[in-house]
Amino acid sequence: MALGDQTREYLERKKARLYALLLNWAGNLESYAKLNAPWTDRTSHARQSLHGGVDTDGGQFVLYLSHGVEYGIWLELAHGGNYAIVGPTADAHLPRIRRTVIDYWRD
C-alpha cells in the first residue's frame, strides 16, 4: 500500500469517526431541546418532532437541530421575537461542540 493510499484510508476513517461524534452531539441537542422547550404542549407533536442529525455535502458535515412540524417556526418566534429553543440549544452547546471537534482533529 502506497503512502498516498494510507493517507486517504486514514482520513476516511477519521471522517467516519467524526460523523459518529457529530451524530452523538445531534442526539444530545435533540434531548436538550425536547426537555427544555418553553412552549405549552397541546398534542406534544411539536416537542416529539424536534430532531437533530448530521448531513454530509461535498465533504462537509452539517450538524443540525430542527422542527418536524410546519408550525415550528411560529413556536420559535412566539417568545418575544427570540428563538424559543433551537437557537438557545445551539448557543448552550456550541462552545463544547467546537472544542470536541478541535480536540478530535488535534489527535
C-alpha positions in Angstrom: 0.0 0.0 0.0 1.4 3.4 -1.0 1.7 6.3 1.3 -1.0 8.2 -0.5 -3.4 5.2 -0.1 -2.6 5.0 3.6 -3.2 8.7 4.0 -6.5 8.5 2.1 -7.6 5.5 4.2 -6.6 7.3 7.5 -8.6 10.4 6.5 -11.7 8.3 5.5 -11.6 6.5 8.9 -11.1 9.9 10.6 -14.1 11.4 8.8 -16.3 8.3 9.6 -15.5 8.7 13.3 -16.2 12.5 13.1 -19.6 11.7 11.6 -20.2 9.4 14.6 -19.1 12.1 17.0 -21.4 14.7 15.5 -24.3 12.2 15.4 -23.8 11.8 19.2 -23.9 15.6 19.6 -27.1 15.6 17.4 -28.7 13.3 19.9 -27.6 15.5 22.8 -29.0 18.6 21.2 -32.3 16.8 20.4 -32.7 15.6 24.0 -31.8 19.0 25.5 -34.3 20.8 23.2 -37.1 18.4 23.9 -36.5 18.7 27.6 -36.2 22.5 27.7 -38.7 23.7 25.0 -40.6 26.5 26.7 -43.9 26.2 24.9 -47.0 24.5 26.4 -47.8 21.2 24.7 -51.3 20.6 23.4 -50.6 17.5 21.4 -46.9 17.1 22.1 -46.3 16.7 18.4 -44.0 19.7 18.2 -41.8 18.5 21.1 -41.7 15.0 19.7 -40.8 16.2 16.2 -37.7 18.2 17.3 -34.8 16.3 15.8 -31.1 16.5 15.4 -28.9 14.9 12.8 -25.9 15.2 10.6 -25.8 15.8 6.8 -22.8 15.5 4.6 -22.4 17.6 1.5 -19.3 17.8 -0.6 -17.0 16.6 2.2 -18.6 19.0 4.7 -20.5 17.9 7.8 -23.6 19.8 8.9 -24.9 19.2 12.4 -28.5 20.4 12.7 -31.4 20.7 15.1 -34.8 21.4 13.6 -38.6 21.2 13.9 -40.5 18.4 12.2 -43.8 20.3 12.2 -44.8 23.1 9.9 -45.7 25.4 12.7 -42.4 25.0 14.5 -41.2 28.4 13.3 -44.2 30.0 15.0 -43.3 28.3 18.2 -39.8 29.5 17.9 -40.7 33.1 17.2 -43.7 33.4 19.6 -41.4 34.3 22.5 -40.7 37.9 22.0 -39.1 37.5 18.6 -36.2 35.4 20.0 -35.8 31.8 19.2 -37.5 29.7 21.8 -35.4 26.5 21.8 -33.4 25.9 18.6 -31.2 29.0 19.0 -30.7 28.7 22.7 -29.8 25.0 22.4 -27.2 25.8 19.8 -25.9 28.7 22.0 -25.7 26.4 25.1 -23.7 23.7 23.3 -21.7 25.3 20.5 -18.6 26.0 22.6 -18.4 22.4 23.8 -19.1 21.1 20.3 -16.4 23.3 18.8 -13.9 22.1 21.4 -14.6 18.4 20.9 -14.2 18.8 17.1 -10.9 20.7 17.5 -9.6 18.2 20.0 -10.7 15.3 17.7 -8.7 16.7 14.8 -5.7 17.5 17.0 -5.3 13.8 17.7 
